[in-house]
């Protein structure tokens, strides 16, 4: 007979809620912002050697016989977020940045520049001379911001030659010499409420993975910039209801493009770095009127401007070339993909005028080579697996480096393929996940490797020409975090199961106690009598939870639940990432239908194997996972007994254009789909216990989603509980808020799943 309440794991202490909330997670304080200098002599990265969030800058001399990291001393990094401007806080929210101290270090593009840009809250630092001697560079405070300065410096960008700095101030574009005391030149004068120059619009930052709104030409003479006009987009107002520091009338106004409604108007121009009148590019295709998107921008080697323009329905992507002196457009390639085009950063020019590209026309993203005019010359990869990212191109060696899923969708490896076509060669040998940064020549690779049983190890590798076996040059991070052993963390088991239509799904099962710390990994799934089960999910597109890397092992809410006697199951349903377009497109126009069916199949799989008590199944998730939690409780009320829905979308008419319309069309073209996919349509079916969690100043998934649902729950006389986070946005950032949140969620689930 199943036990009557969650069983505490024998001999194991509960994981403190402060530990669940503490960042970075155990073993995850590894180097980030890894970058090779264009000349190939120096490597830089930022890291907290103490294992915290306060990151510092390090450089490695690649020409040394025994390269060792050297810290570059720079003051001015934020030690907390309290003093940051609203603009900077929103930028960090868009980029999911939680680090403090130095969070960015970007090299000037030219090899001779030897200049590294380090933006900080009090201004911009420029580091010169690292390629000459990493032990004695020159650090200069080239542009101040904040109190006593002329205003906040936003989006600083260093010219390729390292001699000029472009930035945005007050919504207009400026440029100055990259040296202390330089007087900036104002390049635009049209900024106004709702109009900016040189900044990416909201949906570009949040949904299109494009943070930039200004781009230097390769000769450092010109700047391309984006003008955004959103004056016609209605204001969505957020009031700081819980603040003691702000006056009662304090508010934020965000111009938010709701699905089916107006997008911002976007224009693209080129202006001389010396000043003068901008030349406007002929974007066409409705982009300037908000009926399309400026997806990507870059400069070519021959001085033309290149841009990718996406149709509003996201089935057509045009790669275009522009004459910067006239704005005349030439279409090089038109990518047409059903059901939608997934944007990527795989465009690379080759010296002969050809360019590398990746396409999902086959249903899986693969690399191809195109002529200067856009004609397809040859495909480089193919098969029922996908290229994740083009990492680097070594033209001298004739090789393209990429990461992908050739060895399974729960793994990530580095591969090489000849530019002339030929056999794909795997370069990373250890099973698991490899996040890599490859030098321009392909000779060096920084490989961050981890698996469910191995915390991240960061190594600097060297590949000899023609060899697939690397030499370890240096180990940048391999210190075992003592928290791993103190908390007694054990990995989950990778499992496979089938959806109702026979589609193979991948999952992770956390047994309620896990094997003992002394047991070898992979000693088997054991659960008798059947424990209560908690389903942890996301379920939406462009995300994958089931991976053979360290992150599932240190997802501490799951570990805390298993410590308290609950089993935890994580399954990537149809619609999630890295399985190809057909797998992803299963949710098209009817979100939550196939996803809930797959989660129900996963619960059935666990119950049939005695791994879960069918009477005590809970579910939780955040954002799309919050939406999925609600849909699981309402579409499958006989399966799920309790759920915690964090920051949920409750009706897709309340989310943004670019994300929502890609999968759902518009409310006008797909009214029945919007209705059926709404949580509101299924409120009457709710039977289980529900805890709603939402930040009151969430500018991404507005609190309005939860408020609209609450009205329906009241009308239907459905009980629910509500946990508000008055000072949090979409992802809670304050340590005390996160600890309180974990205490409430874990305790609530354990109590609801007991008899």
N, C-alpha and C positions, 0 to 999 in steps of 0.2 A: 504494500500500500504506500502511496506517496506521503511524504511528511506533511504535517499540517501547516508549517510555516517555513520560510527560508532558513536553511541550516547554516549556522556559522561554520566556517571552515575550521577543522580541527587543528589546533596548534598554530593558527595564523591570526595575527592582529588585524583589525580593520584598517584600511588605508585612511589616514587623516584627510579631512576635506580640504585642508590647506595645502596638502601635498597634491591632491587631484588638480587644484587650481593653479599651482605654482608653475611658472614658465621660466626658462624652457623646460620641456619634459625631460625625464631622465635620459641621459645619453645624447640629447639633441643639440647641445651647445657646440656646434661644429662651424667651421669656416663657411661664410656666405659672401655674396658679392665677389666671387672669385673671378679674376680677370688677368689675362696675359697682356703685357705691354705690346703695342704694335711691332716693335723691333724684335720681340721674342727674347729679350734679355732678362726681363723681370716679371715676376708674378706677384699680384697683390690680392689681399682678401681682408675681411673684417671678422672678428671673433671676440668672444669674451673668454679669456683664459681661465677665469674663475668659475665658468659655467653658468653665468647669469645672463642678463639682458643687456648689460652695459658693454657695448662692443668697441673694440679698438682696431686700428689699422696696422697691418703687417705686410712686409715685402720680403720676397725671396729672390736672391741673385741666382739666376739659372745658369750663369757661366761659371759659378764656383764649383770647385771639385766636390765639396760636401755642402750643398745648399742648406742653410738654416734660416728660419724666419727671423726677421728683425722688426721690432715695433717702431712705427713712425709716430713720434709724440705730437699729438694735435689736441688742443683744448677747445672747448666750445660746444661739445655734444650735450644733448639734453639728458639729464639724469632721471627725469620723470616727464609725464606729458602735461603736467599742470600749467606750465608756462608757454605751451605751444599755441600758435595762432589757430583760428578756426580753419583757415586754408590748409595748414600743415596737418591738422588732425584729420580733415577729410581726405587729404592725399594718402595718409597712412591707412585710413579705413579702406580706400579703394585698392591699395596695394597689399592689404592684409599685413602690414608691417607692425610688429610688436617690439622690435629691438629699440634700444636706447643708445646714447653715445653716437658713434659714427655708423650710419646706416647705408651710406652710398659712397662709392669711389669709382670714378669713370675716367678712363684714359682718353686723351686727345688721339684722334684717329691716325695722324701721321707718325711714322716711326721716328722722325727726327725731332718731333716736338718735345718728347720726354716730359710730358706734363700730365698731372693727375688732378682732377677736379673733385673736391670734397665739400659738398654743401652741408652747412650746419645751421641751427636755428638763429645764431647771431650773425650769420653772414657766410661768405664763400671763401674757402681756403684753396690755394693752388700749391701743389707739391711738385717741385722741379728737381731734376738731377738724379732720380732714382736709378736710371739706366747707367749712370756713371759710377755711383757708389750708393748702395742702399743704406749705408751707415750714416751718411751725412747729406741728406737732401736739404733743399731750401723750402721752407713752408712759409707762404705769404698770405696774409689776410687781405684779399683783393677787393672785397665788396662787403660792406656792413649792411645790416638790416636791423629792424626793431627800433627801440627807443633811441632817439637822437639821430637816426638815419632818415633817409628820404622816403622810407616805406618798405614794405616787405618785398624781398626778392623771391620770386616764384619761378620754378622751372629753369634754373640756370643751365646753360649748355655751352661747352667750350668748343671753340672752332678747331677744325682738324689740325691746323698748324700750331695750336696752343697759344696764339697771340691775342685772341679776342674772346670776349664773353658776352653771350646773348642771354637775356632774361626778360621776365614779365614783371611789371610793377603797375599796380592800379589798372590792370586789364590791357595795358599797352605794351608794345615790344620795344626793348632798349638794347643797345650794344655798347660795350666799352672795351678799352684795352685791358688785357689780362694782367694788370699790375695795380698795386696799391696807389690810391690817389687819382686814378683815371676818372675823367668826367664822362658819364654816359651820354650817348646820343639817342634821342627818342625817334624811333622809326615809324611809329603809327600814332595817330591822334584821335581815333574814333571810339575809344572805349567809353562805355556808358552803362547804366544799369541794364543788365541783360545782354551786353555786347562785350566780347573779349577778343584779344588778338594774341596768338601764340600759345593758347591753352587748349587741351583736348576737352571735348564736351563730356558730360556725365556718362552717357551710354558707351562712349569710346573707352573711357577709363574702367567702367564697371563690367561691361559685357564684351568688348572687342579686344581686350588686352593691348590697347594703344594708350600709353600714358603721355606721349609727346604731342605737342601742337606747334613745334618749330623745329626746323631742320637746316643745318649748315650745308652749303655746297662743299664739294671735296677740295676746291681750291681756296676755301675760306673767304670768298669775295661776296657771296650772296646768302640770303636766308629765305627759305620757304616758310610760310607761316599760315596757320589756319585762323580764319575769322569765324567766330561763333555768334550768331544772333538768335537769342531765345526769348526775345521780348514778347513774342506772341504765345509762348508756352505758359500756361497758367501757373501761378505760384502755389506751391504746397507749403503751408506754414507749420513750423514745429515750435512749440512753446516749451521752455525749460521749467516744467512744473515743479521739479524737485530741488531746484538749486537754491542754496543759501547765499551764494556768492554773487549771483546776478540779480538785477532788479526784477520785480514781478512781471514787468512788461517785456522782458528779454525774449527774443524769438529768433528763429532762423527761417529764411525764405529760400526755398529750393524750387527751381523751375523743373518740374518732373514730367517727362513725356510718357503718359499712360498709353497702354496698348490701344491701337486704333485711332489715336488722337495725334495732334501735331508734334512733329519732331522739330528740333532746332534747325535753323538755316545755316549752312556751312559754305564758306568760300575758301579758296586756296590761292595764295599770292606769292610772288617772289619780289624781294626788295634788296637793293644793294646794302652791304654792311656799312657803307659810307653815308647812307641816307638817300632820299629821293622818293619818287612816286612808286608805289607798288604796281606790278603787272599782274593782273588777275588771270588765272588759268581757266580755260573753258571746260568745266567739269561735265556739264550736260547731264543726261540720264536722271534728271530730277533731283540730283544731290543738293544743289543750292537751295531748292525749295523744300527740302526735308523728305522727299520721296525716295531717297537713297542714302548711302553712307560713304563717307571718306574713310576707307578701311585701313590703308597703309600708305606711307609716303617715304621716298628715299631719293637720293641723287645718283645719277649714273656716272660712270667714269668719264664719259664724253661731255658731261656738263648739262645734259638734259635732266628734267625732273620726271620722276616716275611715281605713279600712284595707282592703287587698287581701289576701284569704285564698285560698291555692292548695291544691288537693287534692294528696294525696301522689303520685298518678299524673300530675299536672301537665297534665291535660286540662280542668280547670275552675278558673276564677278568679272570685271574687265580690268586687265592690266594695261595701263595707258602711259604713253610718253608725252611730255609737254615741252614745247619750245619756251624756255624761261623769258625770252625777250618779247614774245608775242602772245603767249598763252595758248597757242594752237595745239590741239590734241590729236594724237595718233593712237588708235587702239591696236595694241600688239597681240593680245590674246583675250578671248572670251571663254571663261569657264562656266559651263552650265551643268548643274548637278541637281538631281532630285533625291530627296525632298528638300535639301538645303545645302548651302556651301558653308563648311566650317573654315573659319579664317585661320591662317597660320603665318609663320615668319620664315618660310623656306625659300624665298626668292634670293638667289645669289647670282651676281654677274660673273662671267668668266672673261678672261683677257681677250679672247678671240671674238667677243661680242655675243657669244651664246650665253644662256642663263639656265640655272637650275631652278626647278619648280617642283611642287608636290601637288598631286591631284587625288581626289576620291571618286573619280568617275567610275572606277571598277567596283566601288563599294568599300574599298580599303585605301587609305592614303599611301601613295607610293611616289618615288622620285622619278623625274624625267628631265631630259635636256631639250631645250628649245633654241631655235635659231634667233638671231637678233630681232627679226621681224615677227617672231612668235610661233613659227611653224614647229611642230613636234619632230624632233630628230631621232630620239630613242628613249625608251624607258629603262631605268636602271634597276628597279626592284619590282616585285610582283608577288602575288599569293594572298591567301586568306589570313593575313596578318597586316599590321600597319606600321608605317614609319611615324614615330612620335615627333621627331624634330631633326632637322638638318643641323648638325652641330658645327661643322667646319668643312672647308674645302682646301685641299693642298694641290694646287694646279701643277706645281713642279713635279710632284709625285704622281699626279693624275688620279687622285683619290678623293672621294667624298666620304665624310664620317657622319653617321647618324645613329640615333637611339631608336629602339622599336621593340615590337612584341614577337619577333620571329620565333623565339623560344618559349612562347606562351604569354597570355595576357596578364598573368599575375607577376611576371618578371619584367625587368627593363635592362637591356644590354646595349653596349656600344658595338657598332658594326662599321665595316669599311666596304666600299664598292668602287670599282674602277670607273672613272668618268667616261671612258670609252665603252663601258658595258662589260659585264662579266660576272664572276661569282661573288656573292656576298660573303664576307669573312667576319666571323664574330671575334671581337678583340678582348672582351671581358670574360674571364673564365669562371669566376665564382658565382654560384647560384644566388639569386636574390635580385636586388634593385641597384642599379648604378646610375647616379646622377653625375654628369661629366661636364667639364669645361675643357675644350680642345684648343691648343694654340693654333695660330693661323697657318703654320707650316705643318701641323699635324704631328710634330715630333714629341710634344709634351701633352700630357693629359692629367688633369686633376680629377680623380675618381673618388666620389663619396659612395661607398659600398655598405649596404646593410641587408639584413634578412630578418625574419621573425625571431631568430635565435641570436643574431649578431648586431650589437649596437653599431652605429655608423663609424666607419674607419675612413679617414681621408688621406689619400696617398698621392704623391706626385710621381707620375710614371713617364718613362721615355720609351718610344717605339722606334726601333731602328728601321731604316727604309726596307720595305718588303717583308718585315717581320710581323707576326701576329702575337708574339710573346713579349710583353713589356718588361722593362727593368724598373724596379722601385728606386727612385732617386731620393725621395724623402718622405717621411710620414708626418703629415701636418696635424693630425688629430687621431689619437688612439688611446686616450686615457679613459679607463673604465669609470663611469660615474658611480660613486659609492651609493647613490640612492637606489640603483638597480638592485643591489644585494640587500640593502636596508629594508626595502619594500617587499623583497621576495618575489619579484615579478617573474612570471612564467609565460611563455608564448601561447597563443591560441593554435588550434589545428586548422590547416587548410583542408577544405572539403569541397566536393562537387556534388551537385544534385541536378534534377531536371525540372524545367517548367512544365506546365500542362501539355504544351505542344511538343515536348521532347527537347527543347533548347537546353543545352548544358549551361548551368549557372555555377559560379564560383562563390564560396563562402568561407567564413571563419567561425569556428565553434570554440567558445571559452567554456570549458567544463567548470562546474561550480566550485571545485576546489583546485583543479589543475594538478598535474603531477607534482610531487614534492620537489623542492629546490634541488635535492640531490639526485633526482631521477634524470635520465638522459632525455633531451628534447625528442618529441615525436614518440613518446612511450605509449600513446594511444588515447582514445576518447573513452572516458569512463563516467557513467552516471547511472547509479542505481541506489535507491528508487528514483523515479524521474523527478527532477527538480523543477521549480518554476523557471520559466524562460522569459528573457527580455530580448526583444528584437531591436537592435541598434541599426538605424538606416539613414540614408540620404535619398537614394532612389532616382535622382534626376540626372539629366544629361550633363556631359562635360565634367563628371566626377567619377572616381573609382575608390572604393574603400577596401576592397579585398586585394591586397598586394603582399608579396613576399618581401616586405621590408620591415624596419624596426617600428614604424609608427603604430601599427595595430597593437604591438606588445606594450607600448607606453600610452595607449589610450586609457587613461587611469579610471575614468568612470566605469568602463567595462570591467576593469580589474577589481574595482571596489565592489561592484555588484556580485562578481563571482566569489569574492572573499566572504560576502554575506550570504552565500548559499544559492545564488541565482546562476543559471546558465545564461550565456549571452550568445546570440547568433547574429551574424552580419552577412548579408547576401547582396551582391550586385545584381539587381533585377535587369530585365530588358529595358533599354533606354539609357543605361549608364555608359561610361566611356571606355575606349580602347578595345572595343570588340567589332568595330566596323560600322558603316552607315546603316546596314539592315538591322543590326541589333539595336542601335541607337534610335532608329526611326520608328520602332514599334509603338512609341507613345504619341506619334504624330496626330494632332487634332483631337485627341481624347486622353489627355493627361490623367494619370492615376489609375486607369482601368487595368492595363497590362501590368503595371508596377505592383499594384495591390495583389493581383492574381499570383504573381511570382513570389511575393512575400508570404502569401497563404500557403503556396506549395512548399516553401522553405520550412514553415512551421510544421506542416504535415510530415515532411521528411524527418524532422527531429522527433516528432511524436512517435512515428512508426518505428524508430530505432530505440525507443525508450530513453531518449535524451532530454525529454521535456514533458511536463505534466500539462495535458491539453486544457485543464481547467484554470491554469494559472499562467497566462501568457500576456506579457506587457510589451509596449513598444515606445520608443522615443526617437526624436530626431530634431534637427534645427534647420530653419530656412525651408528648402525643398523637403528636407526630412521632417520638419514640422508639419508641412502640408500633407506629406505621406502618412504621418502619424494620425492625423485627423481622418484621412481617407481610409486607413486600415480600421479604425474604430467604427466608422460609419458604413463602409462597404462590406466589412467582414465582422459584424458585431458578435457573431458566435465564436470567433477565433480569438479576438483580442479583448482582454478583460480590463486593461488600464493603459493609459498613454500620456506621455508628456510631449506637448507640441510647443517647440521653441520658435519664436519669430516666424510663424507660418504665413505663407500666402494662402488666402482663403477664397479669393476669386481673382482669376487672371486678368480681369478688366482693371485691376488695381496695381498691376506690375508694369514694368517699362516696355517700350516698343521693341527694342532690338532683341532682347531675350525672348519675350513672350510670342511675338509674331513669327519668329523662326519656327517654333514648334506648334503654334496654335492658329496661325493666320491672324486675322483681326476679328473683333466681335461682330463686324458687319458681314464678313465672308464666311464665318464659322459660328453662327449664333448658337446652334445646338451643341457644338463641342464646348464652347465656353460655359454653357449652362450645366452640361453633364460633368464637366471637369471641376466645377465649383464645389467647394465644401458645402455651401448653402443647400445644394440640391439633395443632400443626404443627411441633413441634421435629424430628421425624424427617425432615422435608423439607429441613432446613437444609443447604446445601452451601457457601455463600460464607464469607468471613472476617467475623468479628464482633468488634466492640469495644463493650463495655458500660461506660457511665459513670454514676455515681450519687453523690449526696451522702449521707453517712452520717447526717446529722441532718435529712434531708428530712421534714417533718411533713405534707406534702401528698401526694406520691407516695412512700410509704415505701420505704426500701431493701429491705424485705421482698419487694417485687415482683422486684427483680433477684436476690435470694437464692433465691427460689422457682424462678425460671427457671434459675439456675445448677445447682440440683439436677437439673432435667430434662435439661439439657445434659450433665451428668456421666453420668446414667443412659443417655443415648443415645449416649455417647462422641463428642460433638460438641465440637471445639475452640473456644475463645473466649478473648478477653482481657478483663480487668477493670481499669478505672481508677476508684479510689475517691477521693472528695474528703471527707476526714474531718471537716472543719469547715464544710461548706457545706450549705445547705438546698436547696430546689427549684431556685432560680436562683442560680448562683455569684455572690458579691458582692465577694470580696476580689480586688484587681487582680492580685496575684501568682498566685492560683489561676486566674483567668480566662486570664492569659497562658500559663501552663503548659498549661491545657486546650486552648487554641487550637493551641499547638505540637504537642501530641499528636494532635489530631484531623486537622489539615491534613496533617501529615507522614505519619500512618498511611494516610490516604486516597490520597495521591499515590503512596506506595510500593506499596499494594495494587493500584492501577490501572495500574502499569507492567508490562511483560512481561519 
